[in-house]
Every structure is written in C-alpha cells, then in structure tokens.
Amino acid sequence: MSDQQETWREFRDAVNMAPAKLEKWLRTDESRAVGARSGGESVGHRSGRRIVSILRTKKADLTADDYAHMRKVVGYVRRHLAQRPSGDVTDSRWRYSLMNWGHDPV
C-alpha cells in the first residue's frame, strides 16, 4: 500500500463526520469557543474547514499539501483520543475540540 493510500485510509478512519455535518458544527458557538487561537480563529476550527474541502475533493485531485494536512489530522485525533477525560464527555470542551477536527467520539 502506498503512503498516500495509507494516509487516506487513516484519515477516513479518524474523520467520522460527514462534510455537511462538520460544516453545520463549525457554524456553532461551541465550535468557535474551543481550541488554541492563532489570530481570530482557532487552529482546530480552521482545520475543520480544510477537512470539509478535502472530503469534497476527488481523491485523484488531492495535493501533497492535502495529504500533509490529512496526516496532521490523524495525529491530532489519535493524541486527543488518548487524553479522554473520565465521565460524560457529551458536552465537554474535549469533545468539541475533536469535532472541530472532524471526529465525534460520541
């Protein structure tokens, strides 16, 4: 399996939100309220918009930069999942941050 194929598979495993659902989430106040800021928009929120674009791009049209971002998403989701807090995470900043990166753990 090529690196790109492996990256695509891992990305699709990590991103479990459909593009429309992720777009809808990114319009919420909860989405905008979490994450490390780089200027006005959080890094995760900006990543979510990029993920939507990647998901809507034909696989054959993905660029090297797209694949690099996909690897970044996979790494973030894996690290963040390993830090799962105890208790109900339904309305947690932890979950909201993951959702900005396209992964809903609930």
N, C-alpha and C positions, 0 to 999 in steps of 0.2 A: 504494500500500500504506500502510495507517495505521501510526502509530507502534507501536501495540500488536501489530499483525501482524508488523512488522519485529522488534520485541523478542522475540516468541515464536519466530520463525524463527532468530534469532541465538542465543537461549537453547538451543533444541533442537540447534543445531549445536555449541555449546560443551559441553553436558552430554551425554556419550555413555555414561553409566552408567544402567542401568535402576534404578528405585526400589528394588527388592529387593536388587540387587547393592550399591547405595550404602548401604542400611541395614546390610547384612551387614558392609561395610567399616567403617562408623562404629563398630561394636562391637569392632573390633580394637585391640590395644595400639598398633600402628603408627599408626593413625589419631589416637589421642589424644596421641601423643608429638610431633606436629609442629604448627607454626603459632604465630602471635602470640597470647598469652594476654590475655584480658580477663576477669578473675575466674578461676574454676576451669577453664573450657572455652575452647579456642582459638576464635578468630573463624571459621576455616575449618570447624571441626567443627560449630559452631552453624549456619553457613551450609548445611552438608550436610543437617542435619535439616530446615531450611527448604526446601531444594531437593526433598527427598523429598515434603514436603507439597504443594509447588507441582505437582510431576509427577502427584500423585494427585488434584488438584483439576480439575474440569471447567473447560475454557477459559473458558466463559461466566461462571463463578463467581470468576475471578481478580480481585483488588482492585488498586487503584492501588499499594498497598504491595508487592504481589506483583510487579507489573511493575517497580517500582523495584529490588527485590531481584534480579530477573532481569537487569536492566541491570548491576548491580554484579557479578554472577556472570560475565557476558560480558566485562566489563572486566578482571576478575581473571584469568580463564583466558587471555585474549589477552596480557596483560602477562607472566604467568608462563611461557607457552609461548615467548615471545621471549627468555627467560633460560635456555633449556635448556642444561644443563651438557654437557660433552663426555663421551664414554664411555657405558658401560652405565648406564641410569637405572632398571633394573628394581627394585632395592631401595634407591632413593635417597629422601632426605627431600623432594627436589623433586617427584618423582612422587607421594609420599604426600600432600603438601600439595595438589597438583592434584586428587587423588582425593577429598579432603575437599570440594572444590568441584564434584564430580560429573564430572570429566574424567579419564579414564585414558589417558595418552599412549602406553601400550604396546599 
